Amino acid sequence: MTVEYSGKGDPARSLALLWRTSEKPSRKGKPELSVARIVQAAIEIADEEGLQALSMRRVAEKLGVGTMSLYTYVPGKPELLDVMFDTVVGETLRPADVPEGWRARLEHVARENWAMYLRHPWLLQVATTRPVLGPNVVAKYEYELRAVDGIGLTDLEMDLVVTLISGFVHGTARGAVDMAQAERATGVSDEQWWATHAPFLGKMMDPGRFPLASRVGQAAGEAYQAATSPERAFEFGLQRILDGIQVLIDSRRA
């Protein structure tokens, strides 16, 4: 699997592009181009063909222009990827009327992140340990921090809670995306795979030798009709994380 890293481009040029401080107008006689149009085409390619298909040449082909014409607007692929990331992050819903209570607010944050990854699976291939400091990323961080502002956490704990939720969603979304991609790649659904393999597993997994694996695995397989259920893992794990945060908050009030 291809892994790309955010923040690989020139910092000054990347930030200028992210915040649109130096966008050049289209030249007369040339097809109408803009950073927004180039980025949208790149996102569509990544959504439809995967991140491994993304290149400046492929974007130019999709737009029907020469590859070199893109460099008038975007310095290169690293900077393009940063703007793509910042753009799709801007799709997350941040209603002015936030849900009542920190728990409901964090649930909303988690579900919006989950939906974002399912819409744009290639995001899971972008390592953001060096974050994209674009306007949408910053606005999203601000909104998510508001979910836990004023509930008794320190500033550092607020950041760690947001990071915890983000990391959890990232992991469970990867499972959901992997399952969907496996079905497309093999032409076999999870239900079909399980129906084929379950009888063999039942014969090979000796309850005398593997009592827990046999019992729990059978129960899980019957419930999921698959080897696993990312959606159930997401719902279960999210509630347990929120329970843990509640314990921390309550400890401050004791």
C-alpha positions as CSV (number, residue, x, y, z in Angstrom):
1,M,0.0,0.0,0.0
2,T,1.3,3.4,-1.0
3,V,1.9,5.7,2.0
4,E,2.3,9.5,1.4
5,Y,3.5,11.9,4.0
6,S,2.0,15.4,4.5
7,G,4.3,18.4,4.8
8,K,6.9,17.1,2.3
9,G,6.7,20.2,0.1
10,D,8.4,23.6,0.5
11,P,6.9,25.1,3.7
12,A,6.5,28.6,2.4
13,R,5.0,27.5,-1.0
14,S,2.7,25.0,0.7
15,L,1.3,27.5,3.2
16,A,0.8,30.1,0.5
17,L,-1.1,27.5,-1.5
18,L,-3.2,26.3,1.4
19,W,-4.2,29.8,2.4
20,R,-4.5,31.0,-1.2
21,T,-2.2,34.0,-0.7
22,S,-0.5,33.9,-4.1
23,E,-2.9,32.2,-6.6
24,K,-2.3,33.3,-10.2
25,P,-5.1,34.0,-12.6
26,S,-5.7,31.9,-15.8
27,R,-3.9,33.1,-18.9
28,K,-5.9,34.3,-21.9
29,G,-6.5,31.6,-24.5
30,K,-5.9,28.8,-22.0
31,P,-8.5,26.6,-20.4
32,E,-9.9,28.1,-17.2
33,L,-7.7,26.7,-14.4
34,S,-7.5,27.4,-10.7
35,V,-6.1,25.8,-7.6
36,A,-9.7,24.7,-6.7
37,R,-10.3,23.0,-10.0
38,I,-7.0,21.2,-10.0
39,V,-7.5,20.0,-6.4
40,Q,-11.0,18.8,-7.2
41,A,-9.8,16.8,-10.2
42,A,-7.0,15.3,-8.0
43,I,-9.5,14.3,-5.3
44,E,-11.8,12.6,-7.9
45,I,-8.8,10.6,-9.2
46,A,-7.8,9.5,-5.7
47,D,-11.4,8.6,-4.8
48,E,-12.0,6.6,-8.0
49,E,-8.6,5.1,-8.7
50,G,-6.7,5.3,-5.4
51,L,-3.8,7.4,-4.3
52,Q,-1.3,5.3,-6.3
53,A,-2.9,6.6,-9.5
54,L,-2.4,10.3,-8.6
55,S,0.3,12.2,-10.5
56,M,0.5,15.7,-12.0
57,R,0.3,14.1,-15.4
58,R,-2.9,12.2,-14.5
59,V,-4.5,15.4,-13.2
60,A,-3.6,17.2,-16.3
61,E,-5.1,14.4,-18.5
62,K,-8.3,14.6,-16.5
63,L,-8.5,18.4,-17.0
64,G,-7.5,18.2,-20.6
65,V,-4.5,20.5,-20.3
66,G,-0.7,20.1,-20.5
67,T,1.1,18.9,-17.4
68,M,3.3,22.0,-17.3
69,S,0.3,24.3,-17.1
70,L,-0.5,22.9,-13.6
71,Y,2.7,24.1,-12.2
72,T,1.5,27.7,-12.7
73,Y,-0.9,27.0,-9.8
74,V,0.5,24.1,-7.8
75,P,4.3,23.7,-7.2
76,G,4.2,19.9,-7.3
77,K,2.5,16.7,-6.0
78,P,3.5,17.1,-2.3
79,E,1.9,20.5,-2.1
80,L,-1.1,19.2,-4.1
81,L,-1.6,16.4,-1.6
82,D,-1.6,18.8,1.3
83,V,-4.3,20.9,-0.3
84,M,-6.3,17.8,-1.2
85,F,-6.2,16.8,2.5
86,D,-7.2,20.2,3.7
87,T,-10.0,20.4,1.2
88,V,-11.7,17.1,2.2
89,V,-11.3,17.9,5.9
90,G,-13.4,20.9,5.1
91,E,-16.4,18.6,4.3
92,T,-16.9,17.6,7.9
93,L,-20.1,19.1,9.3
94,R,-19.7,21.6,12.0
95,P,-23.1,22.9,12.9
96,A,-23.3,26.1,14.8
97,D,-25.9,24.5,17.1
98,V,-23.6,21.9,18.6
99,P,-25.1,18.8,20.3
100,E,-26.0,19.1,24.0
101,G,-23.3,17.8,26.3
102,W,-19.7,16.9,25.6
103,R,-20.4,13.2,25.0
104,A,-22.9,14.0,22.2
105,R,-20.4,16.5,20.8
106,L,-17.6,14.0,20.7
107,E,-19.9,11.4,19.1
108,H,-20.7,13.9,16.4
109,V,-17.0,14.5,15.8
110,A,-16.2,10.8,15.6
111,R,-19.1,10.0,13.2
112,E,-18.1,12.9,10.9
113,N,-14.5,11.6,10.8
114,W,-15.8,8.1,10.1
115,A,-17.9,9.3,7.2
116,M,-15.0,11.3,5.9
117,Y,-12.7,8.3,5.7
118,L,-15.4,6.2,4.0
119,R,-16.0,8.9,1.4
120,H,-12.2,9.3,0.7
121,P,-10.4,6.0,1.6
122,W,-7.1,7.4,0.3
123,L,-6.9,9.6,3.4
124,L,-5.9,6.5,5.3
125,Q,-2.7,6.4,3.2
126,V,-1.7,9.9,4.2
127,A,0.5,10.1,7.2
128,T,-0.1,13.3,9.1
129,T,2.3,13.2,12.0
130,R,3.5,16.5,10.5
131,P,0.0,18.0,10.1
132,V,-1.2,20.0,7.2
133,L,-1.6,23.5,8.6
134,G,-4.3,24.6,6.2
135,P,-7.5,26.7,7.1
136,N,-9.8,23.7,7.1
137,V,-7.5,21.5,9.3
138,V,-7.1,24.3,11.8
139,A,-10.9,25.1,11.8
140,K,-11.7,21.4,12.3
141,Y,-9.2,21.2,15.2
142,E,-10.8,24.3,16.8
143,Y,-14.3,22.8,16.4
144,E,-13.3,19.5,17.9
145,L,-11.6,21.1,20.9
146,R,-14.9,23.0,21.6
147,A,-16.5,19.6,22.2
148,V,-14.5,19.2,25.4
149,D,-13.9,22.8,26.4
150,G,-15.0,23.8,29.9
151,I,-15.6,20.2,31.2
152,G,-12.7,20.1,33.6
153,L,-9.8,19.0,31.4
154,T,-6.5,20.7,31.1
155,D,-5.5,22.1,27.7
156,L,-3.1,19.1,27.2
157,E,-5.9,16.7,28.1
158,M,-8.2,18.4,25.6
159,D,-5.7,17.9,22.8
160,L,-5.1,14.2,23.9
161,V,-8.9,13.5,23.9
162,V,-9.2,14.9,20.4
163,T,-6.2,12.8,19.3
164,L,-7.6,9.7,21.0
165,I,-10.9,10.0,19.1
166,S,-9.2,10.7,15.8
167,G,-6.8,7.8,16.2
168,F,-9.6,5.4,17.1
169,V,-11.7,6.4,14.1
170,H,-8.7,6.1,11.8
171,G,-8.1,2.5,12.9
172,T,-11.7,1.3,12.7
173,A,-12.3,3.1,9.4
174,R,-9.3,1.3,7.9
175,G,-11.0,-2.0,8.7
176,A,-14.2,-0.9,7.0
177,V,-12.2,0.3,3.9
178,D,-10.2,-2.9,3.7
179,M,-13.3,-5.0,3.7
180,A,-14.9,-2.9,1.0
181,Q,-11.8,-3.1,-1.1
182,A,-11.4,-6.8,-0.6
183,E,-14.9,-7.4,-1.9
184,R,-14.3,-5.2,-5.0
185,A,-10.9,-6.9,-5.7
186,T,-12.1,-10.5,-5.3
187,G,-15.7,-10.2,-6.3
188,V,-16.6,-12.2,-3.2
189,S,-18.7,-10.5,-0.4
190,D,-17.9,-11.0,3.2
191,E,-21.1,-13.1,3.6
192,Q,-20.0,-15.4,0.7
193,W,-16.5,-15.7,2.1
194,W,-17.8,-16.6,5.5
195,A,-20.3,-19.1,4.2
196,T,-17.5,-20.9,2.3
197,H,-15.0,-20.8,5.1
198,A,-17.1,-21.3,8.2
199,P,-17.7,-25.1,7.8
200,F,-13.9,-25.7,7.5
201,L,-13.2,-23.5,10.5
202,G,-15.7,-25.4,12.5
203,K,-13.9,-28.7,11.7
204,M,-10.4,-27.4,12.2
205,M,-10.9,-25.3,15.4
206,D,-11.1,-28.1,18.0
207,P,-13.1,-26.8,21.0
208,G,-11.0,-29.1,23.3
209,R,-7.7,-27.4,22.2
210,F,-9.1,-23.9,21.6
211,P,-12.2,-23.6,23.8
212,L,-12.4,-19.8,23.9
213,A,-11.4,-19.2,20.3
214,S,-13.9,-21.8,19.2
215,R,-16.8,-20.5,21.3
216,V,-16.2,-16.7,20.8
217,G,-15.2,-17.1,17.2
218,Q,-18.4,-19.0,16.4
219,A,-20.6,-16.4,18.2
220,A,-18.8,-13.5,16.4
221,G,-19.0,-15.2,13.0
222,E,-22.7,-15.9,13.3
223,A,-23.4,-12.3,14.4
224,Y,-21.2,-10.7,11.7
225,Q,-21.5,-13.2,8.9
226,A,-17.9,-12.3,8.4
227,A,-14.6,-12.5,10.2
228,T,-15.1,-9.1,11.8
229,S,-17.4,-6.1,11.8
230,P,-15.7,-2.7,11.7
231,E,-19.0,-0.9,12.2
232,R,-19.7,-2.8,15.4
233,A,-16.2,-2.3,16.5
234,F,-16.6,1.5,15.9
235,E,-19.9,1.7,17.9
236,F,-18.6,-0.4,20.8
237,G,-15.2,1.2,21.0
238,L,-16.6,4.7,20.8
239,Q,-18.9,4.2,23.7
240,R,-16.1,2.7,25.8
241,I,-13.8,5.6,25.1
242,L,-16.5,8.0,26.1
243,D,-17.1,6.0,29.2
244,G,-13.4,6.3,30.1
245,I,-13.4,10.1,29.5
246,Q,-16.4,10.3,31.8
247,V,-14.4,8.5,34.6
248,L,-11.6,11.1,34.2
249,I,-14.0,14.0,34.4
250,D,-15.8,12.5,37.4
251,S,-12.5,12.0,39.2
252,R,-11.9,15.8,39.0
253,R,-15.2,16.4,40.8
254,A,-14.6,13.9,43.6
